[in-house]
Amino acid sequence: MQIALIHYSAPPIVGGVESVLAQQARLMSRAGHAVRILAARGEPWTDQVPVVHLPLIDSRHPRVLALKAALDRGDLPEDFEILVSEIATALRTALAGVDVLIAHNVCSLNKNLALTAAIQRLSQEPSAPRVILWHHDLAWTTPRYRAELHDGYPWDLLRTDWGARHVVVSDLRRRELAELLGISPASIKVIPNGLDRAAFFKLSAATLTLLEQIDLSEADPILLLPVRLTPRKNIELALQVLAALQRTLPHATLIVTGPLGPHNAANADYFARLKNLRAELGLSAAAHFFAELNDDFLPDEVIADFYRLADALILPSREEGFGIPLIEAAFSRLPVFCSDISPLHDLGQDDVTYFALDEPPESIAAKIVARLKIDPVYRYAVRARQKFTWARIYADHIAPLLEE
């Protein structure tokens, strides 16, 4: 599919809409669509998404600013239609072969009403692409714009339903737009903005490679066990706890980051037993050993990445000399569930959740559920990563929209 996204400007111009534009273009291109950006300002940030510069669609072009000054006073300049025609002509050329045009905010705000009028005119032509109007802000419902708006053409273009598909970023905007246009709220699609988790966390290339091999999209919670595969780390108990936890939280996931211990050949047999136990407990899709995915020692920055991605630390060690994962979890603001042994008790004091080494896995799982259940930070974090990553938003909302 050929898709064009239009806004006054594009990255590296900094702005909320510009950021959304870039994320959507990246995801659409990755999904196999041919994507182009139409903007007055901005530069290509990838070879896969060209930026077509159309100076007259800017909100800051001198001719646009001169017209806007008159329009803000309630005057319709004689040369307004001349600019509309020039923009429409430029758009027809830029949109050659395009199947879908997504207009971000340019038909919601009065920053360049000649552009708004040109898009409305093109949308009525038989050869026009399907038009999706993506509303982040609405001039007619925003008090700070009210003095600049007047009854009649072209201001009414911002509160008239042209028959295009409407998308808004929140339920508030849907209610406002439905009332403004006099249409059913059900006809307006809500697609939230999101976050690129990899960029936000500055995840390393090695971390991204690991994430491509495991599916954490539904994981809840993600338990981190950053230890080598040696018997004293008691990893089998973590697997048993995970199995018990899944009876209450069916998407619970465990990540064991470490390689085999280097100083004992018996560690290979221990790893084999762990994998057998994982299979017996039905945890093949939920318990991830990075030793199966990566032959090399993972650098500290990768481990730190997974502290940021995890929901809690679990450390069921039979013995520890110190217990550095508790400190790492503290710096990462992760809740800690660990065995009640002296070094860990000295570190965690009253601020972590302990369990006895002979405690039944079901009891330990219940402690984890009870602790996380009352933690609003955890609950919000899970909800955010399941609903507000750009990858999820694209799969759940944008891809179906494009195929309508």
N, C-alpha and C positions, 0 to 999 in steps of 0.2 A: 504494500500500500504506500502511496505517496502522500506524505503529511507535511503541512506547513504550519509553523507556530509563529504568531505575530505579536509583537509588543513594541513599544516606543524604542526600547533599548534591550541589549542582551549582554551577558558577561563578556568582558570583565567588569562592566558597569555593575556596581554593587546595589542590590535591592532585593526585597523579598520576592517580587514577581520574577525578576531576572533569575534568581536562584531556582525557583520552581520550574521556570522555562527550561533551564539547563538540565535539570534532573529528568524532566519528562522527555526531552529530546534524546538524552542518553539511553533511557530505558526503551523508548520506541525504536531507536536504531539497533540496540542490542537484540530486540525481538525480531529484527529482520526487515523493518520498514525503512523506506527511503525518506529521510527527514531533512527539512531545511528550515532555517530561522529567517524570518523577515523582520528587520529592525533598522533603525536609522543609525544607531551607535552600537558598537560591540565588535568583537573579533572571534573567529573560529577558535574553539578550544579542543577540537578533535577533527581529524581528517574525515570522519564519517558524517559530520553534520556541518554543511556549509552555511555561512551567514550571508544572506543577500541584503546589501545595503540599499535602503530606499530613503533618501534624506527627508522627503516631505512627510513621512509618517512620524517624524520626531515630535515630541512635545515642546522642544526648545528651538525648532527651526524659526528663523526671523519672520518668515511669512505667517507661520502658524501663530506665533506670539502676537503679531500685529492683529490678526483676525480675532484671536481670543480676547484681546483687550476690548475690542468692539462688542463681541458677543457677551462678554461679562457685563457690559452696560445694558444689554438688551437690544443691541443694534445688530442687524444682519447685513454685513458688508456686501456690496455689489460683486466683489471678486470672490466671494465664498464658493459659488458654484464652479468658478474656473479652477480653483484649487481642488475641489472634489473631483472634477473630471480628470485633472492631471494625476491625482493619486489613484483613481480607478484605472486609468490607462497603465500606470506603472504596476499596479497589482495584477492586472490581467496577464502581463508578461511574466511577472515573478511566479504566478500560480499556474503556469502552463504544465499540464499533466498531473496536477495535484488532485487527490481524491477527497482529502479532508483538510479544512482550514480551522485551526484552533486560535481564537482571538482572545488573548489574555488582557482583560481590563480595558482595552481600547474602545469597547462598546459599552462600558460601564461608567466611565469618567468623562469629563468634558475637557480633557487636556488637549485633544485635537479632534474637534467635532467634524472637520472635513474628512478625516480618516474614518470616523464612525459612519458618516454618510456614504462614503465610497464603499465600505464593506456592506452596508445595508443594500446599496444599489446593486452590487455584484451578486449578492445572495439571491436576488430575484431573477437573475438571468438563467436561462435553461442550461447553459454549459457550466454553471458555477459548481465549485466543489461543495460538498456537504459542510455546513458552517456550524461550529460549536462555539458558543459564547461562554467563556470561562470568567466568572465574576468573582474577583477577590474583594473589591470595594464597589459601593454604589453611590454615585454622586447625589442622587435625588433623596437618599435617606441619611445623608451625612450632613450635619448642621454646618460644618465649615465651608461646604460648597454651595449652600442654599442661595446666598446672595448672587452667585454667578449664574444661576439657572432661571429660565423664563419660560412662559407658556409658548407653545408653538414650535415650528421647525427652526433650527435643527435640535433644540434642546430636548424636545419630546422623543427623539430617537432613543434616548437613554431610558425611557419609561414606556416603550412600545414593544409588544411582542411581534417580531418579524416572521415567526415560524421557524426560527433556528432552534437548535438543541441548547438548553441552558444547563450550565454546571456552576455550582457554588461551592465554597470551601467550608461551610458550616451550616448548622440548622438555623442559626439566627439569620444568615444571609438568605436561606431558602424562604423563611417566613417574610422577610422584607421584600424579596424579589417577587414572590407570589402576589403580595398585596399591591406592589408597585405596578406590575404588569396585568393584574387581574386574571391570573391563571392558577390552575390547581398546583398546590405544593408538590403533589405526587408526580407532576410532569417535570420537576426540576431535580436533577441528580446532584447529590452531595458527595463530593470527593475531597477528603481532607488533604492538607499539606503533610509532608512527611520529613523524614530524616534519613540521610545516607549514613548508616552506622559506621561503615568503614572509614569514611572521611572524618566524621565527628570524633571518633576515637583514634584517628590516625593509625589504623591497624597496619601492621607490617605485611610485606608481601608473603612471608612465610605463614603468617596467621591466616591470610586470605586463602592461601592454598589449602590449609587444613579445613577451613570452613566450607570450601567447595566439596569436601569429601564426607562431611557429616551434615545432617539436617537438623538444625536447631530452630526452625521456623515455628514449631509448635511447642518447643520444650518449656516445661513449667513444673518445678523449678529446674535450673541448671546448677548441679552440685559439682564443685571443683575439688579434685584431689591431686595436688601438685607434688607427687612423690615418685621416687624410683620404684620399680617393681621388685621389691624384696619382701620376704615373709614378715619382717618385723613391722611393716607398714599396715599389715592386717587388711589388705584390700578386699579380701573375701567378705569381711563384715560389711564393707561399703556396698558391695553387690547385693548382699542379703537385705540390707536396709533399703536399697533402691527398689528391690522387688516388693517389699512390704509397703513402701511409700506409694508405689503405683496403684495400689488398691484404693487409695484415696485421691491421689493426683496421677492420673493415668499417663500423663506426658512427662513425668519426672525423668531427668536425664543426668547421667554421671560422666564426667570427663576426667580421665587419669592421664596426666601429661607426661610422666617420666619414662625414661628408657629402662631396660633391665639393669639391675645393679651390676657394676663392673667387676666386682671382686670375688664373686662366688658363682661357679658354674651351675650350681643347683637352682639359680634364679630362673634359668630357662624352663626347668621343670615346674617351678612355681607359676610362671606365666602360662604354661600349658594348662595347669589346673584351674587358673583363673578363667581362661577362655572356656574350658569345659563347664565350669560353674555358671558362667554367663549364659551359655546355651541352655543348660538345664533349667535356669530360672526364666528363660524366655526374654532375655534382655539384649539380644544381639543388636537391636536397633536403638537401644537406649543407653548402653554403657560403651563408651568410646575409649579405647586405648590408643594413644598417639604413637606408641611403640609399633603398632601395626601400620601406621600411615607414614612414618618418618624414621629413617634409619639414623639420622644425625641427632646429636644433642640439641635440644631446643634452646635458643638464646634467651636471656632474661627478658628481653622486650616482648617476645612471644608469650612467655608465661604471664607477664604483666597485662598483655592484651586480654588473656582469658580471665584474669581477675576482674577486668572491667566488664566482660561479657557474662560472667557468672552471677548467680543469685545468692549463693552461700558457699562457704568452705566446709568440707567434711574431712576430718582427720582422725581415723580410728586406730592410730598407731598403738602397738603394744609397748614400745619404748621409744624415747626421744632423748637426745642430749640437751636440746634447746627447744626447737619448734618454730623455726623462722616463718612457716606459712601463716601462723597466727598473726605475726607482725605485718606480713604482707596483706593479709585480709583486713587488718585494722586500718592500714593506710588506704585500702581500697573500699573501706566502709561496708564490708561484707559481714553478715552475721556468721558466727562460727559455731559448728557442732563438732565436738572433739571428745576423745577418750579422757577419762578422769584419771590422768597420771600426773605425777608431781611436777615435771617441768612445764606441762601445758597448763596446769592449774596455777602455777606461779606467774605465768604470762597472762592468762586470760582473767584471772581473779573472778570477780562477780559479773563480768561482762560478756561471757560466752556461755553456751549451753553444753553441759557435760553429760556423758553417758558412761556407765560401767562397761568394762570389757566383756563381762558375762551377761550383760543386759540383752534381752530378746530383741531381735531386729524390729519387731512390731512396736515395741516400746520406744525405741530410738526414732522410728518413723513418726510415731505420734508426737514426740517432742518437736520434731522438725515442722510438722504440720501446725502444731499449736503456736510455735514461735513465728512462723511466716504468716499465719492467718491474721495476726494482729499488727503486721508491719505494713503500713500504707505505702511506704517507699517500694517495697518488693511488689506489692499488688499493682501499683501504677507502672512499674518498670516492665512487668510481664505484659500488661495490657498495651503499653506503648510499643514494645517490640513486635507484638502480634498484630497490631493495627496500623502503626504509623511509621514503619520503614517504607522507603520508596519502593523497594522490591515488592512488598506485600500490597501496597496501594495500587501498583501497576497491575499485578495479577488479579486482584479482587475488583478493581474499579475501572482502571483506564483501558486495559485490553478489551473487556466486554463493551465499553463505550465505543471504541473504535470499530468493533464488529457489528454494531447495531445496523 
